[in-house]
Amino acid sequence: ADNDTDKKMDKQISLLRDEAKRASKILGAKEIEFLDFPDNEMDSVSLLKVTKSIENQISSFKPDIVYTHTNFDVNIDHRVCYQATLVATRPHKGTKIKQVISYEVPSSTEWFFPSSFSPNIFVDISKEISSKKHALKAYKNEIRGFPHPRSVDALEHISKRWGTVSGFNHAEAFYLVRKLD
């Protein structure tokens, strides 16, 4: 039975990766890389292993800005990624990373009661919202019907909500975790 469960999980992960590739192509991403961690079980992996994987990506890509999930999230994988990213991006002499920024994930972040994501950066996505909705539709196995937060209608409402906070028609919200000048 465990072998059948493993095969089913492998098939599901493969499907999600294909959908992620389609969505990233819609958004114009040139490259997407997947690391081999268990889905929804990253609390079973040592934080050091996750941190080292992120450090390797940083070493290879050499970003100035690193985006990660917020710690205010019900998904354990998202929280582990956040914690490992904080460790992997810790400041040191000669650090290239000037900013660490977190973002919300609909259907994970807003359900982290009683704490909440409190953004302090807003980006006008009025020109990109249609592409973002199109990319979400590529996730056929993840998308849900409204009023679920992971629906196309909810995505529109969320972007308008952050727009009302920032004066844009549609906005993406972020939280500045660390900035080095």
Buried (B, 14 or more C-beta within 10 A) or exposed (E): EEEEEEEEBEEEBEBBEEBBBBBBEBBEEEEEEEEEBEEEEBEEBEEEEBBBBBBEBBEEEEBEEBEBBBBBBBBBBBBBBBBBBBBBBEEEEEEEBBBBBBBBBBBBBBEBEEEEBEBEBBEBBEEBBEBBBEBBBBBEEBBBEEEEBBBBEBBBBBBBBBBEEBEBEBBBBBBEBBEEE
